[in-house]
Amino acid sequence: MRADNISVIDSKPCRHYHSPVTNLRDLTTSQLHRIIAIKEQIEALQGQIESIVAGGGGGGIPIPSAEEAPVPAKRKLSAAHRRKLVKALAKARKIRWAKIKGAAATDSKPAKKKDRRRSPAGNSGRETEVRETGRGLVEHLDEIGRQRGHAQLIQYLMNLRIHYTEDGRGRGGGHGSRAKIREPFHPDTMPDWLKLSREQFPDLGEAIYSFADRHRDRVLRRHERNASVNGLSNFIDVMVATSKVLFVYLRRGVLTQPQVTARLREYLNIFTGSIPQYRDEETTGYLARIYSNGNGNPGQLQKTFEEHNVSGHLRALLLVAQVVRGSADGSDASKAGSQLPMLVDQITAFEKRLGLGGATAAQIGRALEGYEMLTKQELALWTQLKIGSPLIEGSPDQKGTSSSSGAAGVPTAAAPGAGEPSAPAAPGAAAVGAPEASPLRSTN
């Protein structure tokens, strides 16, 4: 074999050399030492070659070859072991998610309950009060309009439901509670958010009319049908709340006088009603039906009416209707005494038929305070309009000589030019004198 065929990576290149000298006896001592030195050099170089081939670089540090340190082969999982591992991982994941969901549900329960009761304006306390009694409704509407705009306010009005109840609780006007006037409150002062929504007045007005009519049918007429004295507080609450919304938004220019007047008169007719002259005729009106169902206990019924300040609320609502009728925007009360004379006659006869008597100025003032829609100055002015009225002072013998000189005054016949046709003298007086006579006829 020739020397040029030797590989540089051959681990034993000495085997390719065939020394021609085979007899060591022929070599001198110096030659033997030289051969030994060369042999050692060859072995040293061979070690370096092996290090380079094995990847150790020129550091001279011997590195084990692949044959000396074999890499163990990867173990493959069997199908059975793989199934067990998958099941264990799934079970652990399920337990972990159950713990996470349980903790999240515990943390979110109080917030969820609170959010369910929260109003669009973010005031859950006032929202509860509005839905139970209607009190503070106008202020609540202003807050919604200021925070969320007219579109959300209209939506709120379309969905609002004041609760119907017969549990005997509510503002009622009695029970020793006195309503507090929210000062300063000016019903004719337009909020800033409303000033920016003048083009939306028609839609807002329709939403208010819808709200008023819905509660007239769902609450007031339902009380009229059931005729339970236990619902008297709720009836007064809803009547006051809806009347206040109508009056305030008339003052703000959103509603119109004819629409508001018609609804206030309708509330008065539902509140009072008529007791028919003949037994085959139907009794109408909430108070009239309660009176007809009194079962021979007028004393207890009279006490209940006094506790709820029925006379004061009846005359207060009549006064609001007169003020609205006498002023296009409800801001001028000076002409109230000459308005709606026939309705005044009807209510006067109805009060006498039920034995309610004349409401005092204090009773009417207390009822007006419950509306929370007048300033102290306006409340004092409206109350003074009744001082000196024969009905307010409770002097029946003066009724025949009175004229429409005071607000909510009770003339026996309307003065000409009072805004309505003159009331016939016979129907009202005859109704009071007959035991089964009807004090209220639909003559307005």
ChimeraX attribute file (.defattr): number of C-alpha atoms within 10 A of each C-alpha:
attribute: neighborCount
match mode: 1-to-1
recipient: residues
	/A:1	8
	/A:2	8
	/A:3	9
	/A:4	6
	/A:5	8
	/A:6	15
	/A:7	10
	/A:8	10
	/A:9	12
	/A:10	12
	/A:11	13
	/A:12	13
	/A:13	15
	/A:14	13
	/A:15	9
	/A:16	12
	/A:17	11
	/A:18	10
	/A:19	8
	/A:20	6
	/A:21	9
	/A:22	9
	/A:23	8
	/A:24	10
	/A:25	8
	/A:26	9
	/A:27	11
	/A:28	9
	/A:29	11
	/A:30	9
	/A:31	12
	/A:32	12
	/A:33	11
	/A:34	11
	/A:35	12
	/A:36	12
	/A:37	12
	/A:38	12
	/A:39	13
	/A:40	12
	/A:41	12
	/A:42	15
	/A:43	16
	/A:44	11
	/A:45	12
	/A:46	18
	/A:47	16
	/A:48	19
	/A:49	19
	/A:50	18
	/A:51	20
	/A:52	18
	/A:53	13
	/A:54	14
	/A:55	12
	/A:56	17
	/A:57	14
	/A:58	11
	/A:59	9
	/A:60	12
	/A:61	12
	/A:62	16
	/A:63	16
	/A:64	14
	/A:65	14
	/A:66	9
	/A:67	7
	/A:68	8
	/A:69	9
	/A:70	9
	/A:71	8
	/A:72	6
	/A:73	6
	/A:74	6
	/A:75	6
	/A:76	8
	/A:77	10
	/A:78	8
	/A:79	9
	/A:80	8
	/A:81	10
	/A:82	11
	/A:83	11
	/A:84	10
	/A:85	13
	/A:86	10
	/A:87	11
	/A:88	11
	/A:89	10
	/A:90	11
	/A:91	11
	/A:92	10
	/A:93	11
	/A:94	11
	/A:95	10
	/A:96	11
	/A:97	11
	/A:98	11
	/A:99	10
	/A:100	10
	/A:101	11
	/A:102	10
	/A:103	11
	/A:104	11
	/A:105	11
	/A:106	10
	/A:107	11
	/A:108	10
	/A:109	10
	/A:110	10
	/A:111	10
	/A:112	12
	/A:113	10
	/A:114	10
	/A:115	11
	/A:116	9
	/A:117	14
	/A:118	16
	/A:119	16
	/A:120	18
	/A:121	19
	/A:122	14
	/A:123	14
	/A:124	16
	/A:125	11
	/A:126	19
	/A:127	20
	/A:128	16
	/A:129	14
	/A:130	21
	/A:131	17
	/A:132	19
	/A:133	25
	/A:134	26
	/A:135	25
	/A:136	19
	/A:137	19
	/A:138	21
	/A:139	16
	/A:140	20
	/A:141	20
	/A:142	20
	/A:143	19
	/A:144	23
	/A:145	23
	/A:146	16
	/A:147	15
	/A:148	14
	/A:149	16
	/A:150	23
	/A:151	14
	/A:152	16
	/A:153	22
	/A:154	22
	/A:155	12
	/A:156	18
	/A:157	18
	/A:158	17
	/A:159	10
	/A:160	14
	/A:161	17
	/A:162	22
	/A:163	17
	/A:164	20
	/A:165	18
	/A:166	17
	/A:167	12
	/A:168	15
	/A:169	16
	/A:170	23
	/A:171	23
	/A:172	26
	/A:173	25
	/A:174	18
	/A:175	12
	/A:176	10
	/A:177	9
	/A:178	13
	/A:179	16
	/A:180	10
	/A:181	17
	/A:182	15
	/A:183	11
	/A:184	9
	/A:185	14
	/A:186	15
	/A:187	21
	/A:188	18
	/A:189	10
	/A:190	16
	/A:191	14
	/A:192	11
	/A:193	17
	/A:194	18
	/A:195	11
	/A:196	11
	/A:197	14
	/A:198	13
	/A:199	10
	/A:200	14
	/A:201	16
	/A:202	12
	/A:203	14
	/A:204	23
	/A:205	19
	/A:206	16
	/A:207	19
	/A:208	21
	/A:209	20
	/A:210	15
	/A:211	22
	/A:212	21
	/A:213	15
	/A:214	16
	/A:215	21
	/A:216	21
	/A:217	12
	/A:218	14
	/A:219	22
	/A:220	24
	/A:221	18
	/A:222	16
	/A:223	28
	/A:224	23
	/A:225	14
	/A:226	13
	/A:227	21
	/A:228	17
	/A:229	22
	/A:230	15
	/A:231	25
	/A:232	27
	/A:233	23
	/A:234	27
	/A:235	27
	/A:236	23
	/A:237	26
	/A:238	25
	/A:239	24
	/A:240	26
	/A:241	23
	/A:242	25
	/A:243	20
	/A:244	25
	/A:245	23
	/A:246	26
	/A:247	26
	/A:248	23
	/A:249	22
	/A:250	23
	/A:251	23
	/A:252	19
	/A:253	17
	/A:254	21
	/A:255	22
	/A:256	18
	/A:257	20
	/A:258	11
	/A:259	12
	/A:260	23
	/A:261	20
	/A:262	12
	/A:263	19
	/A:264	22
	/A:265	19
	/A:266	13
	/A:267	23
	/A:268	20
	/A:269	21
	/A:270	20
	/A:271	26
	/A:272	24
	/A:273	24
	/A:274	26
	/A:275	27
	/A:276	19
	/A:277	16
	/A:278	11
	/A:279	9
	/A:280	7
	/A:281	9
	/A:282	12
	/A:283	20
	/A:284	22
	/A:285	25
	/A:286	29
	/A:287	27
	/A:288	25
	/A:289	24
	/A:290	22
	/A:291	21
	/A:292	16
	/A:293	13
	/A:294	15
	/A:295	9
	/A:296	10
	/A:297	10
	/A:298	14
	/A:299	10
	/A:300	11
	/A:301	17
	/A:302	15
	/A:303	11
	/A:304	16
	/A:305	19
	/A:306	16
	/A:307	14
	/A:308	21
	/A:309	21
	/A:310	26
	/A:311	19
	/A:312	24
	/A:313	26
	/A:314	20
	/A:315	28
	/A:316	27
	/A:317	24
	/A:318	24
	/A:319	27
	/A:320	24
	/A:321	27
	/A:322	27
	/A:323	28
	/A:324	27
	/A:325	24
	/A:326	23
	/A:327	16
	/A:328	15
	/A:329	21
	/A:330	25
	/A:331	18
	/A:332	13
	/A:333	20
	/A:334	15
	/A:335	18
	/A:336	27
	/A:337	25
	/A:338	28
	/A:339	25
	/A:340	24
	/A:341	28
	/A:342	25
	/A:343	23
	/A:344	25
	/A:345	25
	/A:346	27
	/A:347	24
	/A:348	25
	/A:349	24
	/A:350	25
	/A:351	19
	/A:352	16
	/A:353	24
	/A:354	18
	/A:355	11
	/A:356	15
	/A:357	17
	/A:358	21
	/A:359	23
	/A:360	20
	/A:361	23
	/A:362	12
	/A:363	22
	/A:364	25
	/A:365	21
	/A:366	21
	/A:367	29
	/A:368	26
	/A:369	21
	/A:370	24
	/A:371	24
	/A:372	23
	/A:373	24
	/A:374	23
	/A:375	17
	/A:376	16
	/A:377	9
	/A:378	14
	/A:379	17
	/A:380	12
	/A:381	13
	/A:382	24
	/A:383	21
	/A:384	15
	/A:385	20
	/A:386	24
	/A:387	16
	/A:388	14
	/A:389	25
	/A:390	22
	/A:391	24
	/A:392	22
	/A:393	15
	/A:394	15
	/A:395	12
	/A:396	12
	/A:397	10
	/A:398	12
	/A:399	16
	/A:400	12
	/A:401	9
	/A:402	17
	/A:403	19
	/A:404	22
	/A:405	17
	/A:406	22
	/A:407	26
	/A:408	29
	/A:409	29
	/A:410	30
	/A:411	26
	/A:412	26
	/A:413	21
	/A:414	24
	/A:415	16
	/A:416	11
	/A:417	9
	/A:418	16
	/A:419	14
	/A:420	16
	/A:421	16
	/A:422	15
	/A:423	21
	/A:424	14
	/A:425	12
	/A:426	10
	/A:427	17
	/A:428	24
	/A:429	15
	/A:430	14
	/A:431	23
	/A:432	19
	/A:433	14
	/A:434	12
	/A:435	10
	/A:436	14
	/A:437	19
	/A:438	24
	/A:439	30
	/A:440	26
	/A:441	17
	/A:442	10
	/A:443	10
	/A:444	12
